[in-house]
Structure formats: C-alpha cells, structure tokens
Amino acid sequence: MIVRKRLGEILVKSGRITQAQLDASLEESASTGKRLGEILIGSRLVSIDDLGRAMAEQFEVPYETMADISPQPEALEKATPATAKSYKMLPLTLSENSLVVAMAYPDDLEAMDWLQVRSGVKVEPRFALPERVDRAVAFYYGIGQQETLVHTEAVIVDSDEDLDSYTVETMKRASQEAPVIQLVNDVLAECVTRGTSDIHFEPQRQGLDVRIRVDGILKRIRSLPPNLQPAILSRLKIMAEMDISQRRMPQDGRISIKTGDRRIDIRVNCFPTKWGERLVLRFLDKASVLRSLNELDMSPINDRRFRSSLSHPHGLILVTGPTGSGKTTTLYAAVQELNNESVNILTCEDPIEYEVPGIGQSQVHESIGLTFAGQLRAALRQDPDILLVGEIRDMETAEVVARAAMTGQLVLSTLHTNDAAGAIPRLIDMEVEPFLINSSLIAVTAQRLMRRLCPECKIESRITPSEIDTLLFDPGAVWRPLGCPHCNDLGYRGRLGIHEVLLMDEELRQLTLRRESSAAIHKAAVAHGMVPLLNNIQDKVRDGLVSPEEAMRFLGSAQSTFDVVDDALAA
C-alpha cells in the first residue's frame, strides 16, 4: 500500500507555511468541513501554484502549471475528447519513446493503462490542478470534430508559394467544412471569455501558431498543422469580407460577433509573409472603450488638469502614447463629457471604431485620396464646435488641426510620442511653426496601460532592495499577484491607465519658440505642477493596484522615456 506524504507537512517542510499556520488551518478544516487547500488559499497563506506543487510532490510526479502549454496535434490524437474529459487528462507531447500527459489524477492506473495501450509508448504523467485540466480539455477538444482535425496529415511547406496549389474554389470549400467553422468559432469564443484584445494567426514553417494578447501580454494558445492553414485563414477572410483570391497584398476587414447582449466588432488585418498570410484580429468591445472620464483611472490632480483643458472653448488637446496605450478610449471619454445638444461634434477617424450617439463620425479613406487633412477641411465647412481627429500623422494634418484650433474649434487628437513633453518637438519636427503650436496647443496628456492586480487574490508583501533601486522609492508594504479562478490564475485582471498632463503656460511657450528639447520642456512642466508618469506609477504601486514586478517590467521596457525625470526628482 502506497502511503502519501501529507499535504500540510510538505508545505511546512518547503517553508511555504509555518507549523502554527498549519495547525490553525487544520482546526478550521475540522470545524468547517472545508478542505485544507481551500483554507490555505482563502487565507492567502499560499498561492494556487504553491498548492499545486505540493500536491505534485504527493503524487511524486512533476508539476504542470498549464500556463504556457502548446499541445502537439499528434499528442492530442492519442486521446478522444470523451476520455480526456472523463479521465481529466491532456496529452502534451509525443516522442518516439514517451507520451507526456497532464493529469488531475496521476495515480489513475486505468487512465494510464488506456493511454499506454493507445499510444504504444511509455506514459509520463504530470500533475495539474483539476480545474486547469478541465479548461484546457474544453479548449483543445472543445470542437465537435476535433479528431477529424488532429488526424489530418501534417505537411511541411518551404514557402507560401507551396500554398498556390490551393485554388479559390478549394479554399472556399475547405473553409465551409464544419470542423473548420467550429474551430474558428471556438477560438473566437474562448478569446472573448478571456478578455482578449488581439488574436494573431501566424504561419510558420512547421504550422500555424495562434497567439492571443491579454492585458497587453502575448501568449501562444495553439499550434495547428500547416495543412489546416488555408482553410482557417480563408474562413476568417470570408467572415471579414476580404478577397480570398488575393494573397500577395495586405488587406483590411471587419467581423461582427454577438455574445449574450454584447456586440463585439473585430478589426482584421491580413499581411503576406514568407510562410503565408498572417492575420491579426483586434477586438473592439464597445463596453471596454466607451467609458466616462471617471473611469479612466486618472489621479485626482491629473483628472482636474485634464478637465480644465476641456473647459476651453477652442484650442488643441493632444493625447500621446504608443499603440495600444488607450488613447482612443481617452478621446471618446472626453467627447462624451462634452457631448450635449448645444454643440456640434464631428470626427475624422481611420477607422471608426465605435459608434457614439449624437456625434457626426466620418471615415477617412486614404486609398481613394480622402486623407485626414482632406476630411478635416470638409468637416470645417460643417460648422463644428468640437472636432475629434483620430491621429496626426503628417505635416498637412498637423497644420490644418492647429489652424482649426486657432479659429474657434476645440480639437482633440492623438500623437505618437513617449511622453507629454515630446509632443512639442514632434510637432516642430513635422514642420509645424512654433508660433502655430503656441497659438493653438492647450494641453498634452501622455498615457500608458499597466496590468491591474486581481483584487480577489493579491497578497501583501515587502519590497526588495532591487525594486527600491528601480522604482526610486520605498513604500514599505507592496502587493503581489497570487492567482485565483477570477483571474484565470494569472494574478492580474484588466488594465489601468497611468497619465501625465502638461498644461501650456508662458514659460513653455517661450521654450517652444526657442525650439528647446523635450527634456527642458519636461523639467519646466514638472516645475509648474505636472506629475510625471514615473510618479504616477509609484502611486499605483503604493495603493496596491500595481505589483512591483509589473512596474519594473514596464520601466525596463521604457526606461529611456523616464531618464529626463531624474533632474526633476532631484530638484
């Protein structure tokens, strides 16, 4: 008879909990009937993965987090959907001598024997938490005819020219087969459930990789055999109303799906690569973007400064930051704040991402010569009070925007710069005259998005010396990710914004006329009340909204952006 180690003893021996904590938890378990693991996680004494590693040690097998798995199609083939669900197992990798399997019950001899007979190789179990196995099985075997898909013979292609053998008729026929339709639908449904912002279908030499972006982080979720690539991509292109016969030119399209009472638009871009067409799907969830100013996570001082800029009857307000930093969300929030029956609001967008009632929204079509500048000139003949211009991309648009802001309109737009101070030199680089900038520009808001700690499972901790050195402050206690069902065991759920708001004043106008550097402009703006992005990050860490790990990851990827802050902080 096999005698397993006790879970509590393993946790104490590994140093994850103390004997006193174990004794108290066992007493609670005896009085409430709850399981020990449930009590330990509920008390935030251990993380879900701490518990999983201890349970794996009980079974004397390796632990599988299921976080970055990419099961091989040939491995998935060794189990049917029914048996995978029944035995709570997921085959991961298959080699000549072994089959690695994630199992909720690695001591299930019946399941082990069944797999060994079916695969003909040695089965190597790994322990994974039951709920994670269930989710993975539902995802990877969730389609009605998965076996039809995984049994197909994989083909290695040397370039996208090998795919030319697939005619338009062949691709249409393949894209309309039930397994392909179900596979695409399942991927889209799973991504909606996970709160995905983007899906990447990426052809590689060995197959089609599927990656998703959740809270700004990309993660691979599937690797599909290359012979499925034409059918899957054709299915998506047909849904997006693209030309499936055109495989050498970039294309754009749109898909609309409905889940419950939510309607989600998906913007699709197709880009030709060596191994075939690469598709990126961006989810445009109206509920996640159409927010009020109160929902933008601005600090009280930034909120006051931003609202004060919106109170001006005319002038230019810019929102800056890299792609995916939430600039559009901020613009829409500002427009909704200003929207009422007494004002005429028009937009020039590329594309129109969300419909806003009561606002005249117009689409830029550069392919037919209708640029931002051309559309903006036409909009100015519509007697607007407020203009939203999706992006300032060139000198012509920048000059039209600046002159409109000088002649009675309040103009809101975006610009790609690292920080608020960088917007002024950027406009000068675009050959906008400094006097035009001074006469039109009211304010610049720079922003980024950071992963928000899951409020259900974050755990209090002490900051480390290396974190103090990077973050340039010592808050004492900090909060870190733990992982729970509410956040898919990631420890993070959703994102929040960090901001800095630069308000133009006489000193900044003088610096603009002298064409000073962004560092000089930044230093002056801080001296006049602007709270830098770095300080905003420190506040989010202190308030327990952002972990030090996330702050350090962010600062590490954008350190040059904050170099100009050092002098201001020293002052």
C-alpha positions in Angstrom: 0.0 0.0 0.0 1.4 3.4 -1.1 1.4 6.0 1.8 1.3 9.5 0.5 3.0 12.4 2.2 0.7 14.7 4.0 0.0 18.0 2.2 0.4 20.1 5.2 3.8 18.5 6.1 5.0 19.2 2.5 4.1 22.8 2.8 5.7 23.2 6.2 8.9 21.4 5.1 9.2 23.6 2.0 8.9 26.7 4.1 5.7 27.9 2.4 3.8 27.9 5.7 4.7 27.6 9.4 3.6 24.8 11.7 1.4 27.2 13.6 -0.3 28.2 10.4 -0.9 24.6 9.5 -2.3 23.8 13.0 -4.7 26.7 12.8 -5.8 25.8 9.3 -6.4 22.1 10.3 -8.5 23.2 13.2 -10.6 25.4 10.9 -10.9 22.5 8.5 -12.2 20.2 11.2 -14.8 22.7 12.4 -16.0 23.9 9.0 -15.6 20.8 6.8 -13.6 22.8 4.2 -10.5 21.3 2.6 -7.1 22.3 3.8 -6.0 23.7 0.5 -9.2 25.8 0.2 -8.5 27.3 3.7 -4.8 28.0 2.9 -5.6 29.8 -0.3 -8.6 31.6 1.2 -6.3 32.8 4.0 -3.7 33.8 1.3 -1.0 31.8 3.0 -0.1 30.0 -0.2 -0.8 30.6 -3.9 -2.6 28.1 -6.1 0.7 27.1 -7.7 2.2 26.6 -4.2 -0.6 24.2 -3.5 -0.2 22.5 -6.9 3.5 21.9 -6.4 2.8 20.3 -3.0 0.1 18.1 -4.5 2.5 17.0 -7.3 5.0 16.1 -4.6 2.3 14.0 -3.0 1.9 12.1 -6.3 5.7 12.1 -6.8 5.4 13.5 -10.3 6.5 16.8 -11.9 4.1 19.8 -11.6 2.5 21.3 -14.8 1.1 24.8 -14.4 -0.7 24.7 -17.8 0.3 28.3 -18.3 2.4 28.1 -21.5 1.3 24.7 -22.9 1.1 24.1 -26.7 0.0 20.5 -27.1 1.2 18.7 -30.2 -1.5 17.7 -32.6 -0.1 14.1 -32.7 -0.2 14.0 -28.9 -3.8 15.2 -28.8 -4.6 12.4 -31.2 -3.8 9.8 -28.5 -6.9 10.6 -26.5 -10.5 11.2 -27.6 -12.5 14.2 -26.3 -14.6 11.9 -24.2 -11.7 10.1 -22.5 -9.8 13.3 -21.9 -12.8 14.8 -20.2 -13.6 11.6 -18.2 -10.0 10.9 -17.0 -9.2 14.7 -16.6 -6.1 14.5 -18.7 -4.5 16.3 -21.6 -1.7 14.8 -23.8 1.0 17.4 -24.3 4.0 16.0 -26.2 4.7 12.7 -28.0 8.1 11.4 -28.8 9.4 8.1 -30.1 9.6 6.6 -26.6 7.1 8.6 -24.4 3.9 10.5 -24.1 3.8 13.4 -21.6 0.4 13.9 -20.2 -1.0 16.5 -17.8 -3.4 14.7 -15.3 -5.5 15.7 -12.4 -5.1 12.2 -11.0 -1.7 10.8 -11.9 -2.4 7.7 -9.8 -5.3 6.7 -12.0 -4.0 3.3 -13.2 -6.9 2.7 -15.5 -6.3 6.0 -17.4 -2.5 5.3 -17.6 -3.1 1.8 -19.0 -5.6 3.1 -21.5 -3.1 5.7 -22.8 -0.2 3.3 -22.9 -2.2 0.8 -25.0 -3.5 3.5 -27.3 -0.1 5.2 -27.8 2.2 2.2 -27.6 4.8 4.2 -25.7 5.6 4.9 -22.0 3.2 7.4 -20.4 4.9 10.2 -18.3 2.3 11.9 -16.1 2.5 15.4 -14.7 0.1 16.7 -12.1 -2.0 19.7 -13.0 -4.9 21.2 -11.0 -8.2 19.7 -12.0 -9.9 23.0 -12.9 -7.0 23.9 -15.2 -7.1 20.5 -16.9 -10.9 20.9 -17.4 -10.4 24.3 -19.0 -7.6 23.0 -21.3 -9.6 19.9 -22.3 -12.6 22.1 -23.1 -10.4 24.4 -25.2 -8.3 21.9 -27.1 -11.0 19.2 -27.5 -13.9 21.7 -27.5 -14.8 21.3 -31.1 -17.3 18.7 -32.3 -14.9 17.1 -34.8 -11.5 17.7 -33.3 -10.4 14.2 -34.1 -11.0 14.9 -37.8 -8.7 17.8 -37.5 -5.9 16.3 -35.5 -5.8 13.1 -37.6 -5.0 15.1 -40.8 -1.5 14.6 -42.1 0.8 17.5 -41.4 2.6 18.9 -44.4 5.9 20.9 -44.3 5.9 23.9 -46.6 9.1 25.7 -47.8 7.3 29.0 -48.6 4.0 30.5 -49.3 4.4 29.6 -52.9 3.6 26.0 -51.9 0.1 27.2 -51.0 -0.6 28.3 -54.5 -1.8 24.8 -55.3 -4.9 25.7 -53.2 -7.4 27.3 -55.7 -10.0 29.8 -54.6 -12.7 27.1 -55.0 -10.7 24.6 -52.9 -10.2 27.2 -50.1 -13.9 28.2 -50.2 -14.9 24.6 -49.9 -12.5 23.8 -47.1 -13.4 27.0 -45.2 -17.1 25.9 -45.2 -16.5 22.5 -43.6 -18.0 22.0 -40.2 -14.7 21.3 -38.3 -13.1 24.4 -39.6 -16.1 26.6 -38.9 -16.3 25.1 -35.4 -12.6 25.5 -34.7 -12.7 29.2 -35.7 -15.8 29.8 -33.7 -14.3 28.1 -30.6 -11.1 30.2 -30.8 -13.2 33.4 -31.1 -15.5 32.4 -28.2 -12.5 31.4 -26.0 -10.9 34.8 -26.7 -14.0 36.7 -25.8 -14.2 34.8 -22.5 -10.5 35.5 -21.7 -10.9 39.2 -22.3 -8.5 39.1 -25.3 -7.6 42.3 -27.1 -5.9 40.7 -30.2 -5.6 37.3 -31.8 -2.5 36.6 -34.0 -2.7 33.8 -36.6 0.9 33.4 -37.6 2.1 30.9 -40.3 5.4 29.2 -39.6 7.3 26.6 -41.4 6.0 23.8 -39.1 2.4 25.0 -38.8 0.0 27.8 -37.8 0.6 29.4 -34.4 -2.3 31.1 -32.7 -1.3 33.7 -30.1 -3.6 36.0 -28.0 -2.9 39.2 -26.2 -4.5 39.5 -22.8 -3.8 42.7 -20.7 -1.0 43.6 -23.1 0.8 40.3 -22.9 1.0 37.9 -25.9 0.7 34.2 -25.3 0.6 31.2 -27.7 -2.5 29.1 -27.2 -2.4 26.7 -30.2 -0.1 25.3 -32.8 -2.1 23.8 -35.7 -0.9 21.7 -38.6 0.1 23.6 -41.7 -2.4 21.8 -44.0 -5.2 23.5 -42.0 -3.8 26.9 -42.6 -5.5 27.7 -46.0 -8.9 26.7 -44.7 -8.7 28.5 -41.4 -7.3 31.8 -42.9 -9.8 31.6 -45.7 -12.6 31.2 -43.2 -11.5 34.3 -41.3 -11.1 36.3 -44.6 -14.6 35.3 -45.7 -16.0 36.4 -42.4 -14.1 39.7 -42.7 -15.4 40.2 -46.3 -11.9 40.1 -47.7 -10.8 38.9 -51.1 -9.6 35.3 -50.6 -8.1 35.1 -54.1 -5.6 37.9 -53.2 -2.7 36.5 -51.2 0.1 38.9 -52.1 -1.3 42.3 -50.8 -2.2 43.5 -47.3 -6.0 43.7 -46.7 -8.3 45.1 -44.0 -11.7 43.8 -43.0 -14.2 43.6 -40.2 -16.1 40.9 -38.3 -19.1 41.4 -36.0 -20.0 38.9 -33.4 -22.6 38.8 -30.6 -22.2 37.2 -27.3 -25.1 37.5 -24.9 -26.2 41.1 -25.1 -22.8 42.3 -26.1 -21.9 43.1 -29.7 -18.1 43.0 -30.4 -16.6 44.3 -33.6 -13.3 42.7 -34.7 -10.9 44.6 -37.0 -9.0 42.2 -39.2 -5.7 42.9 -41.0 -4.0 40.5 -43.4 -0.3 40.7 -44.0 1.6 38.5 -46.5 4.7 36.7 -45.1 7.1 34.0 -46.3 5.1 31.2 -44.9 1.6 32.6 -45.9 -0.8 35.2 -44.8 -0.6 36.5 -41.3 -3.9 37.6 -39.8 -4.3 39.9 -36.7 -7.7 40.3 -35.2 -8.3 43.3 -32.9 -11.3 43.1 -30.6 -13.2 46.3 -30.3 -15.5 45.9 -27.4 -17.7 48.9 -27.0 -18.2 48.3 -23.3 -14.5 48.4 -22.7 -13.8 51.6 -24.6 -16.8 53.8 -24.2 -16.0 54.9 -20.7 -16.6 58.1 -18.8 -13.8 60.4 -17.5 -14.4 59.0 -14.1 -13.4 55.5 -15.3 -10.0 56.4 -16.7 -8.0 55.7 -13.5 -6.7 59.3 -13.5 -5.3 60.6 -10.2 -7.3 63.5 -8.7 -4.7 66.0 -9.8 -4.5 64.6 -13.4 -8.2 64.5 -13.6 -8.5 68.1 -12.5 -5.9 69.2 -15.0 -7.4 67.3 -17.9 -10.9 68.5 -17.2 -9.6 72.1 -17.0 -8.2 71.7 -20.5 -11.6 70.5 -21.8 -13.3 73.7 -20.4 -11.6 75.8 -23.1 -13.9 76.9 -25.9 -11.2 76.4 -28.5 -7.7 75.1 -28.9 -5.8 71.8 -29.4 -5.7 69.0 -26.8 -3.4 66.0 -27.6 -3.3 62.5 -26.1 0.0 60.8 -26.7 1.5 57.3 -26.2 2.4 54.2 -28.1 -0.1 52.0 -30.0 -2.4 50.1 -27.6 -2.0 52.6 -24.7 -5.7 53.6 -24.6 -5.5 56.9 -26.4 -8.8 56.3 -28.3 -10.6 55.4 -25.0 -9.5 58.8 -23.5 -10.6 60.7 -26.6 -14.0 59.0 -26.6 -14.4 59.7 -22.8 -13.6 63.4 -23.4 -16.0 63.7 -26.3 -18.8 62.0 -24.3 -18.1 64.5 -21.5 -18.5 67.4 -23.9 -21.5 66.0 -25.9 -24.8 67.8 -25.5 -27.5 69.3 -27.7 -25.8 72.8 -27.7 -22.6 71.7 -29.5 -21.9 70.2 -32.9 -19.2 67.5 -32.7 -17.6 65.9 -35.7 -14.9 63.2 -36.0 -12.4 62.2 -38.6 -11.3 58.6 -37.9 -9.5 55.8 -39.5 -11.3 53.5 -38.9 -14.5 54.4 -37.0 -14.0 52.1 -34.1 -17.2 52.7 -32.1 -20.5 54.5 -32.8 -21.2 57.3 -30.4 -24.9 58.6 -30.5 -25.3 62.3 -31.2 -21.9 62.7 -32.9 -21.2 63.0 -36.6 -18.5 60.4 -37.3 -16.7 60.3 -40.6 -14.3 57.6 -42.1 -11.0 58.5 -43.7 -10.3 56.7 -47.0 -6.7 57.3 -47.9 -6.9 54.6 -50.7 -9.2 57.0 -52.7 -7.3 60.1 -51.7 -9.5 61.1 -48.8 -6.8 61.8 -46.1 -7.2 63.1 -42.6 -6.3 66.6 -43.8 -8.9 66.5 -46.7 -11.6 65.1 -44.5 -10.8 67.7 -41.8 -11.1 70.6 -44.3 -14.5 69.3 -45.4 -15.6 68.9 -41.7 -14.7 72.5 -41.0 -17.4 73.6 -43.5 -20.0 71.8 -41.4 -19.9 74.4 -38.6 -18.4 72.2 -35.9 -17.8 73.3 -32.3 -15.6 70.3 -31.4 -13.5 68.1 -33.7 -12.0 64.7 -32.9 -9.2 63.8 -35.3 -8.1 60.2 -34.9 -4.4 60.8 -35.4 -2.0 63.4 -36.5 0.2 61.6 -39.0 1.8 64.3 -41.2 2.6 68.0 -41.5 -0.5 68.7 -43.6 -2.9 67.3 -41.0 -0.9 68.9 -38.1 -1.2 72.4 -39.7 -4.9 72.0 -40.5 -5.6 70.9 -36.9 -3.5 73.8 -35.5 -5.3 76.4 -37.6 -8.7 75.0 -36.8 -7.9 75.2 -33.1 -6.8 78.8 -33.6 -10.1 79.8 -35.4 -12.7 78.8 -32.9 -12.8 75.0 -32.7 -11.8 72.7 -29.8 -9.8 70.0 -31.4 -8.9 66.7 -29.8 -6.4 64.3 -31.4 -3.6 61.8 -30.8 0.1 61.8 -31.5 2.8 59.1 -31.1 5.3 60.3 -28.6 6.9 58.8 -25.5 5.8 61.5 -23.1 3.8 64.7 -22.9 6.8 67.0 -23.4 7.8 65.1 -26.5 4.7 66.2 -28.4 6.0 69.8 -28.9 9.4 68.8 -30.5 7.4 66.2 -32.5 5.1 68.8 -34.0 8.2 71.0 -34.8 9.8 68.0 -36.5 6.6 67.7 -38.6 7.4 71.3 -39.7 4.6 73.0 -37.8 5.8 76.5 -36.9 6.3 77.2 -33.2 4.0 80.2 -33.3 1.2 77.9 -34.5 1.8 75.5 -31.7 1.8 78.3 -29.1 -1.4 79.8 -30.5 -3.3 76.5 -30.6 -2.0 74.0 -28.1 -3.8 73.9 -24.7 -2.6 70.6 -23.2 -0.9 67.3 -23.8 -1.8 64.1 -21.9 0.6 61.2 -22.1 -0.6 57.7 -21.0 0.3 54.0 -20.8 -1.6 50.9 -19.7 -0.4 48.6 -16.9 -1.8 45.3 -15.7 -4.0 45.7 -12.7 -3.6 43.3 -9.7 -6.6 41.0 -9.3 -8.4 42.4 -6.2 -9.6 38.9 -5.2 -6.2 37.3 -4.7 -3.5 39.9 -4.4 -1.2 39.3 -1.4 0.7 41.8 0.8 4.5 41.6 0.8 7.7 43.5 1.5 9.5 45.4 -1.2 13.0 44.2 -2.1 16.2 46.4 -2.3 16.5 45.9 -6.1 12.8 47.0 -6.5 13.6 50.1 -4.5 16.5 50.9 -6.7 14.4 50.6 -9.9 11.2 52.3 -8.6 13.2 55.1 -6.8 11.1 54.9 -3.7 10.3 52.7 -0.7 6.6 52.3 0.1 7.4 49.6 2.6 4.5 47.1 2.0 3.5 46.2 -1.6 1.1 43.8 -3.1 1.9 40.9 -5.5 -0.1 38.6 -7.8 -1.3 35.3 -6.3 -3.7 33.7 -8.8 -7.3 32.6 -8.5 -10.2 31.5 -10.7 -11.3 35.1 -11.1 -8.2 36.0 -13.0 -7.5 32.6 -14.7 -4.7 32.0 -12.1 -2.7 34.9 -13.6 -2.9 37.3 -10.6 -3.8 40.1 -12.9 -7.2 41.2 -14.2 -7.7 44.1 -16.5 -5.5 47.1 -17.0 -5.4 50.6 -15.6 -4.0 53.8 -17.0 -1.1 56.0 -15.9 -1.0 59.5 -17.0 0.8 62.9 -17.0 -1.0 66.1 -18.0 1.1 69.0 -19.4 -0.7 72.4 -19.5 0.8 75.1 -21.7 1.9 78.3 -19.9 4.0 81.3 -20.7 7.4 79.6 -19.9 6.5 76.5 -22.0 5.6 78.8 -24.9 8.9 80.6 -24.7 10.7 77.2 -24.7 8.7 76.2 -27.8 9.7 79.4 -29.6 13.3 78.6 -28.8 12.8 75.0 -30.1 14.1 73.6 -26.8 14.5 69.8 -26.2 11.8 67.7 -24.7 13.9 67.3 -21.6 13.9 71.0 -21.0 10.2 71.2 -21.6 9.5 68.3 -19.3 11.6 69.9 -16.5 9.7 73.1 -16.8 6.3 71.3 -16.9 7.1 69.4 -13.7 8.2 72.6 -12.0 4.7 74.1 -12.9 2.7 71.2 -11.5 2.8 68.3 -13.9 3.0 64.9 -12.2 5.4 62.7 -14.3 4.4 59.2 -15.4 7.0 57.7 -13.0 5.4 59.3 -10.0 2.0 58.1 -11.2 3.4 54.5 -11.3 4.8 54.9 -7.8 1.4 55.9 -6.6 -0.3 52.9 -8.2 2.3 50.6 -6.5 1.8 52.3 -3.1 -2.0 52.0 -3.5 -1.7 48.2 -4.2 -3.2 48.5 -7.7 0.1 47.5 -9.5 2.7 45.0 -8.4 6.4 46.0 -8.2 7.1 43.2 -10.8 4.7 44.9 -13.3 6.1 48.3 -12.6 9.7 47.0 -13.1 8.6 45.3 -16.3 7.1 48.5 -17.6 10.0 50.7 -16.6 12.5 48.2 -18.0 10.8 48.4 -21.4 10.5 52.2 -21.3 13.5 53.3 -19.3 14.7 55.9 -21.8 11.3 57.6 -21.5 11.9 58.4 -17.9 15.5 59.4 -18.0 14.5 63.0 -18.3 12.7 62.7 -14.9 15.9 62.3 -12.9 16.7 66.1 -12.7 13.1 66.9 -11.8 13.0 64.3 -9.0 16.4 65.6 -7.7 15.0 69.1 -7.6 
